[in-house]
Each structure stands twice: as C-alpha cells, then as structure tokens.
Amino acid sequence: MVTVYVLVRNFEGPWSAANFDGRKPDELRFENFRIWKVRQGIHAELECARGLFKGAQVSYGDCVYERNYDAIPARMDSQPDWCGFGNIPDEVEDALFLFRLYKPGDIAFVDVRIRNQQGEQFRQYPCRFTADLHSTYPYRMDSMECTRLDDFIKMTTGLEAWSSQWFRIARRFFMYGASKEFNPSWDEVDRAVDYTTALEAALVPEHGKFIGRRLRRRAEGLLTLQNSDIPELDKLLGRLYRMRSLVSHGGIMSGHEKTMLEVESPRLEFAMREILRAALCHLPADELQRKQVLQGFYQPSHKDFADSFLADFDSLPPGSEKQRVVEEVITRQKHSLMTK
C-alpha cells in the first residue's frame, strides 16, 4: 500500500469536545481520503504528525489529508513517471483545487509526503500550490458536506472540459491566486491579478479591444445557463478588472479602494467559483467550438468598433497626425469602394 499525507492549514471541521478522549481522532471521511486534526493537548497525535512531516513546523490545530492507494495510479498524460509515484502528485493537486472550487475559504496544502510499500517516506518538492498561506478566512466544512463534496468531485472530474487546455490554464491561475495571501490593507492583492487572468483564460480567447466587456457579458450568459444569480455582477467584475489594471501598471490603491476590496472580497470569491464552474459545465473542450459558444453570448458589433475608433481619434490632439488619419481613412474608403 502507498499512502500520501498532506499537512493542511486554515481548515476547520466539526471538531468535537466529546471526542477529546485520546482515543478517537477528530476526522472527516470522504470516499477516497480522510482529513484528521492534530487535537490540542493530544501529544501522541502531535508526535505522529511530526513523524509524518519531519523537518516541518507542525502544531496543534493543524490537519492531515491522508489517502491510501492499493497500487500506484498511472500518469494521465504522456509525461515520463520521473518520481515513481505515477499520478499521485497530480491527484493531490486535484484535491486541493476541488476543495477550493467547491466553496470559498483559504485552505492550504503546506507539505506533501508519500510513503511507499516498503515504508520509505519521500517529500514532494515545494511548488506554487503548496504554500503556508496566512489567512483569517478559514475553510469550514461539516460532516454533512462530505457526501456532497464526493458528488461534486465525481461530477466535476467527469465533465468534457476537465482536461481541456483552456481549463488547465484557467485552473492554474485560479490556484495561483488562491495560494496567495489576500490582505488589501497591506497591499497584498496579487490574488485579484491571478483571478482576472483565470477568467480571461476561460472566457476571452480573443486579443485586442473589449476584453473586459467580453468577460463580463459572457460571465453573465454562463451564469444564466447555470441558474446562478449574482447581484451587480457587472459592477463586481468591472471593479476586479480595474483593480487588476491598477496593480499591473504599478498604481497605488487609495484607502477607499482597499476598503471596497475588503468588503466585497466574499462576493468576489463566490462569483469567481460560480463563473469557473459554469464555464467548466457549459463550454466545450474543443477550442473552435468554445469560441463559437462564447461569441454567442457576446461579440462586439461593428458599431462598437466604430465608436472605439472615434473615441481614439478624438483623443488625438489637433495637428498633422490627426490630419494624416483623416486622409488615410478617406484613401482606404475609396479603395474599398473600387474593389467591390
């Protein structure tokens, strides 16, 4: 048997004082794994966890994700099995992603260890997804949710787009963002940048103008199919997009902007997950078909492009360049009429 152990933080389960007897551990059991807590004052559990995660800082209150394998699962892609544990590392990442996609909360996978059939223990090298995330927004789950999460995992991983290239990119940036501290008061807002990139990867395969408008309109269309209503979604995504632009271009957030981001962060976290779930459920894996579906939700009209051109033209100061644009437009229009 091969067993994978993950040190988990920012996770709160239905830990009961009635189980505080040194015998039965506090745990949540799922179909393929369990999560148990290192209970305050139970020294044997602390020593057990420290034995699993040698060299790591393990404390009371930490949790452990544990999954057993009768045989090492084969890799799902064509890459060589350099680590010797097949698809196990990828399934750990899948588990973290599915926890995060299921609902908001800053659950963190901090350290990954794998014990082989001979009892030897191996440590996975740190990556962007395994991070000790400092957060005051824990991930909360009760025992009644175990079955619901199991059902969510089966449904989600069985969808056509689960293994698609576009969703892999959107998922990666969602995970990047969710693995970073989010604290606007201290200008820790990189999460907003990664979240916006994830949404663009899912909803805006085009380049050029109207990226933000495409994102908002298509998100609204997908959520309508999903029967999910998020009040003032257009404004919420607009603020997220402006925040991304501000941060990306070296801007400084005002006190009002920081306060606004803190207040709206729960709605933003919820909306992010709803949009990604709707995209995964309703967008095809095939890239051409995905573009056609997205353009069916919203595609800029000729008038949109014309209005954008006029706005850019009006921004030019009077002078030779503005006159050159006028002459070039006239020349191109004459050429267009002659070639019809």
C-alpha positions as CSV (number, residue, x, y, z in Angstrom):
1,M,0.0,0.0,0.0
2,V,1.1,3.5,-0.8
3,T,-0.1,6.4,1.3
4,V,0.0,10.1,0.7
5,Y,0.0,12.6,3.6
6,V,-0.6,16.4,3.2
7,L,-0.1,18.9,6.0
8,V,-3.3,21.1,5.9
9,R,-3.9,24.5,7.4
10,N,-6.7,27.0,7.5
11,F,-9.2,24.2,7.7
12,E,-12.0,24.0,10.3
13,G,-14.1,20.8,10.7
14,P,-16.7,19.7,13.1
15,W,-14.1,19.0,15.8
16,S,-16.0,17.9,18.9
17,A,-15.0,18.3,22.5
18,A,-16.8,14.9,23.0
19,N,-14.0,13.2,21.1
20,F,-11.3,14.8,23.3
21,D,-10.5,11.4,24.9
22,G,-7.2,10.4,23.4
23,R,-8.8,7.5,21.5
24,K,-11.0,8.5,18.6
25,P,-9.5,11.2,16.4
26,D,-11.5,14.1,15.0
27,E,-11.8,13.5,11.3
28,L,-13.8,13.9,8.2
29,R,-14.1,10.8,6.0
30,F,-14.6,11.1,2.3
31,E,-14.9,8.3,-0.3
32,N,-11.2,8.2,-1.2
33,F,-9.5,10.1,1.7
34,R,-9.8,11.5,5.1
35,I,-8.8,14.6,6.9
36,W,-7.9,14.5,10.6
37,K,-7.0,17.1,13.1
38,V,-4.0,17.3,15.5
39,R,-6.0,18.0,18.6
40,Q,-4.9,20.4,21.2
41,G,-3.3,18.6,24.1
42,I,-3.2,15.1,22.5
43,H,0.6,14.7,22.4
44,A,0.5,11.4,20.6
45,E,-1.2,12.9,17.6
46,L,1.3,15.8,17.5
47,E,4.2,13.3,17.6
48,C,2.5,11.2,14.9
49,A,2.1,14.3,12.6
50,R,5.7,15.4,13.3
51,G,6.9,12.0,12.3
52,L,5.0,12.2,9.0
53,F,6.3,15.7,8.3
54,K,9.9,15.6,9.5
55,G,11.5,19.0,9.3
56,A,8.2,20.8,9.0
57,Q,6.7,23.0,11.7
58,V,3.7,21.0,12.9
59,S,1.5,22.4,15.6
60,Y,-1.7,21.6,17.5
61,G,-4.7,22.6,15.3
62,D,-3.0,21.5,12.0
63,C,-4.8,18.9,9.9
64,V,-3.6,16.0,7.8
65,Y,-5.0,14.8,4.5
66,E,-4.5,11.1,4.1
67,R,-5.2,8.8,1.1
68,N,-4.3,5.2,0.6
69,Y,-3.6,3.5,-2.7
70,D,-3.5,-0.2,-3.3
71,A,-1.5,0.4,-6.4
72,I,0.3,3.4,-7.9
73,P,-2.1,5.0,-10.5
74,A,-0.6,5.6,-13.9
75,R,0.0,9.2,-15.1
76,M,-2.9,10.7,-17.0
77,D,-0.6,12.4,-19.5
78,S,2.2,11.3,-21.8
79,Q,5.0,12.5,-19.5
80,P,7.5,10.1,-18.0
81,D,7.0,9.0,-14.4
82,W,10.1,10.6,-13.1
83,C,9.1,10.5,-9.4
84,G,8.0,6.9,-9.5
85,F,4.6,7.6,-7.9
86,G,2.6,7.9,-11.1
87,N,-0.4,10.2,-10.9
88,I,-0.4,10.6,-7.1
89,P,1.2,14.1,-7.0
90,D,-1.4,15.3,-9.6
91,E,-4.2,13.9,-7.6
92,V,-3.1,15.8,-4.6
93,E,-3.2,19.0,-6.6
94,D,-6.6,17.9,-8.0
95,A,-7.9,17.5,-4.4
96,L,-6.7,21.0,-3.4
97,F,-8.3,22.5,-6.5
98,L,-11.6,20.8,-6.0
99,F,-11.7,21.8,-2.3
100,R,-11.2,25.4,-3.4
101,L,-13.6,25.3,-6.3
102,Y,-16.3,23.7,-4.1
103,K,-16.6,26.8,-2.0
104,P,-14.6,29.8,-0.7
105,G,-12.0,29.5,2.1
106,D,-8.3,29.7,2.2
107,I,-7.5,26.0,2.7
108,A,-3.7,25.5,2.3
109,F,-1.8,22.3,1.4
110,V,1.6,23.1,3.1
111,D,3.7,19.9,2.8
112,V,3.3,16.6,0.8
113,R,4.8,13.3,1.8
114,I,4.4,9.9,0.2
115,R,5.1,6.5,1.9
116,N,5.8,3.6,-0.4
117,Q,5.1,-0.1,0.1
118,Q,8.4,-0.6,1.9
119,G,7.6,2.1,4.4
120,E,10.1,4.6,3.0
121,Q,9.0,8.2,3.0
122,F,9.5,10.8,0.3
123,R,8.8,14.5,0.2
124,Q,7.4,16.4,-2.8
125,Y,9.4,19.4,-3.7
126,P,7.6,22.7,-2.9
127,C,5.6,24.2,-5.7
128,R,3.3,27.2,-6.1
129,F,0.3,25.3,-4.9
130,T,1.8,24.0,-1.7
131,A,2.2,27.1,0.4
132,D,1.8,28.1,4.0
133,L,-1.0,30.6,3.4
134,H,-1.6,33.1,6.2
135,S,-5.3,33.9,6.3
136,T,-8.1,34.9,8.6
137,Y,-10.6,33.4,6.2
138,P,-10.5,29.6,7.0
139,Y,-12.1,26.8,5.0
140,R,-15.0,25.4,7.0
141,M,-16.7,22.0,6.4
142,D,-19.0,19.9,8.5
143,S,-19.6,16.1,8.3
144,M,-22.8,16.5,6.3
145,E,-20.8,18.0,3.5
146,C,-18.5,15.0,2.9
147,T,-21.0,13.2,0.6
148,R,-21.8,16.5,-1.2
149,L,-18.1,17.1,-1.9
150,D,-17.7,13.5,-3.1
151,D,-20.6,14.0,-5.5
152,F,-19.1,17.3,-6.6
153,I,-15.7,15.7,-7.3
154,K,-17.3,12.9,-9.4
155,M,-19.4,15.4,-11.4
156,T,-16.6,17.9,-12.0
157,T,-13.9,15.5,-13.0
158,G,-16.3,13.7,-15.4
159,L,-17.0,16.8,-17.4
160,E,-15.8,17.1,-21.0
161,A,-13.7,20.3,-20.4
162,W,-12.0,19.0,-17.2
163,S,-8.8,18.0,-19.1
164,S,-9.0,20.7,-21.8
165,Q,-6.1,23.0,-22.4
166,W,-8.1,26.2,-21.8
167,F,-9.4,25.0,-18.5
168,R,-5.9,23.8,-17.4
169,I,-4.7,27.4,-17.8
170,A,-7.7,29.0,-16.1
171,R,-7.4,26.5,-13.2
172,R,-3.7,27.2,-12.9
173,F,-4.1,30.9,-12.4
174,F,-7.1,30.4,-10.1
175,M,-4.8,28.2,-8.0
176,Y,-2.0,30.8,-8.1
177,G,-4.4,33.4,-6.8
178,A,-5.9,31.2,-4.1
179,S,-2.4,30.3,-2.9
180,K,-1.5,33.9,-2.1
181,E,-2.3,36.0,0.9
182,F,-5.1,38.4,0.4
183,N,-4.9,41.5,2.6
184,P,-5.7,44.8,0.8
185,S,-4.8,46.8,4.0
186,W,-1.2,45.7,3.4
187,D,-1.4,45.9,-0.4
188,E,-1.4,42.1,-0.7
189,V,-3.8,42.0,-3.7
190,D,-2.0,39.8,-6.2
191,R,-4.9,37.4,-5.9
192,A,-7.0,39.8,-7.9
193,V,-4.5,39.8,-10.8
194,D,-4.4,36.0,-11.0
195,Y,-8.2,35.7,-10.7
196,T,-8.7,38.1,-13.6
197,T,-6.2,36.1,-15.7
198,A,-8.1,32.9,-14.9
199,L,-11.4,34.4,-16.0
200,E,-9.8,35.7,-19.2
201,A,-8.3,32.3,-20.0
202,A,-11.8,30.7,-19.7
203,L,-13.9,33.4,-21.3
204,V,-11.9,35.6,-23.6
205,P,-9.8,33.7,-26.2
206,E,-9.6,36.8,-28.4
207,H,-7.0,39.6,-28.2
208,G,-7.3,43.3,-28.7
209,K,-10.2,45.5,-27.6
210,F,-13.2,44.9,-25.4
211,I,-11.6,42.3,-23.2
212,G,-13.3,43.5,-20.1
213,R,-16.7,43.8,-21.8
214,R,-16.4,40.3,-23.3
215,L,-15.5,38.9,-19.9
216,R,-18.5,40.5,-18.1
217,R,-21.1,39.7,-20.8
218,R,-20.0,36.1,-21.2
219,A,-19.9,35.5,-17.5
220,E,-23.4,36.8,-17.2
221,G,-24.5,34.5,-20.0
222,L,-22.9,31.4,-18.5
223,L,-24.4,32.1,-15.1
224,T,-27.8,32.4,-16.7
225,L,-27.4,28.8,-18.1
226,Q,-26.2,27.8,-14.6
227,N,-29.3,29.3,-13.0
228,S,-27.0,31.3,-10.7
229,D,-27.7,34.9,-9.9
230,I,-25.0,37.2,-8.5
231,P,-26.4,40.8,-7.9
232,E,-24.5,43.5,-9.6
233,L,-22.1,41.0,-11.3
234,D,-21.2,43.5,-14.0
235,K,-20.0,46.1,-11.4
236,L,-18.2,43.5,-9.4
237,L,-16.2,42.2,-12.3
238,G,-15.6,45.7,-13.5
239,R,-14.0,46.6,-10.2
240,L,-12.0,43.5,-10.2
241,Y,-10.7,44.3,-13.7
242,R,-9.9,47.9,-12.8
243,M,-8.0,46.6,-9.7
244,R,-6.0,44.2,-11.9
245,S,-5.1,47.1,-14.3
246,L,-4.1,49.3,-11.4
247,V,-1.8,46.7,-9.8
248,S,-0.4,45.5,-13.1
249,H,0.7,49.0,-14.1
250,G,2.2,50.0,-10.8
251,G,-0.6,52.0,-9.4
252,I,-1.3,52.7,-5.8
253,M,-4.6,51.8,-4.2
254,S,-6.4,54.5,-2.3
255,G,-7.8,53.9,1.1
256,H,-11.3,53.8,-0.4
257,E,-10.2,51.1,-2.9
258,K,-8.7,49.0,-0.2
259,T,-11.8,49.2,1.9
260,M,-14.0,48.4,-1.1
261,L,-11.9,45.3,-1.9
262,E,-12.0,44.0,1.6
263,V,-15.8,44.5,1.9
264,E,-16.5,42.8,-1.5
265,S,-14.0,40.0,-1.2
266,P,-16.6,37.4,-0.1
267,R,-18.8,38.2,-3.1
268,L,-15.8,38.2,-5.4
269,E,-14.7,34.8,-4.1
270,F,-18.2,33.3,-4.6
271,A,-18.5,34.8,-8.1
272,M,-15.1,33.5,-9.1
273,R,-16.1,30.0,-8.3
274,E,-19.6,30.2,-9.8
275,I,-18.1,31.5,-13.1
276,L,-15.4,28.8,-13.3
277,R,-17.9,26.1,-12.5
278,A,-20.3,27.4,-15.2
279,A,-17.5,27.6,-17.7
280,L,-16.5,24.0,-17.0
281,C,-20.1,22.8,-17.2
282,H,-21.2,24.6,-20.4
283,L,-18.1,25.3,-22.5
284,P,-16.8,22.6,-24.9
285,A,-13.2,21.2,-24.7
286,D,-12.6,21.9,-28.4
287,E,-11.2,25.4,-28.9
288,L,-13.1,26.3,-32.0
289,Q,-16.4,25.2,-30.5
290,R,-15.6,27.1,-27.3
291,K,-15.0,30.3,-29.2
292,Q,-18.3,29.9,-31.1
293,V,-20.3,29.3,-27.8
294,L,-18.6,32.4,-26.2
295,Q,-19.3,34.6,-29.2
296,G,-22.9,33.5,-28.9
297,F,-23.0,35.1,-25.5
298,Y,-21.4,38.3,-26.7
299,Q,-19.4,39.6,-29.6
300,P,-18.6,43.3,-30.2
301,S,-20.6,44.8,-33.1
302,H,-19.3,46.9,-35.9
303,K,-20.8,49.9,-34.2
304,D,-18.7,49.1,-31.1
305,F,-15.5,49.1,-33.1
306,A,-16.5,52.2,-34.9
307,D,-17.3,54.0,-31.7
308,S,-14.0,52.9,-30.2
309,F,-12.2,54.2,-33.3
310,L,-13.9,57.6,-33.0
311,A,-13.0,57.8,-29.3
312,D,-9.4,57.1,-30.1
313,F,-9.5,59.7,-32.9
314,D,-10.9,62.3,-30.6
315,S,-8.1,61.7,-28.2
316,L,-5.5,62.8,-30.8
317,P,-4.5,66.5,-30.5
318,P,-5.1,68.7,-33.5
319,G,-2.2,68.6,-35.9
320,S,-0.5,66.7,-38.7
321,E,-1.1,63.2,-37.2
322,K,-4.9,63.8,-36.9
323,Q,-4.9,65.1,-40.5
324,R,-3.0,62.1,-41.6
325,V,-5.5,59.7,-40.1
326,V,-8.4,61.6,-41.9
327,E,-6.6,61.3,-45.2
328,E,-5.7,57.6,-44.7
329,V,-9.4,56.8,-43.8
330,I,-10.5,58.6,-47.0
331,T,-8.0,56.7,-49.1
332,R,-8.9,53.3,-47.7
333,Q,-12.6,54.0,-48.1
334,K,-12.1,54.9,-51.8
335,H,-10.0,51.7,-52.3
336,S,-12.7,49.7,-50.6
337,L,-15.4,51.1,-52.9
338,M,-13.3,50.4,-56.0
339,T,-12.7,46.8,-55.1
340,K,-16.3,45.9,-54.6
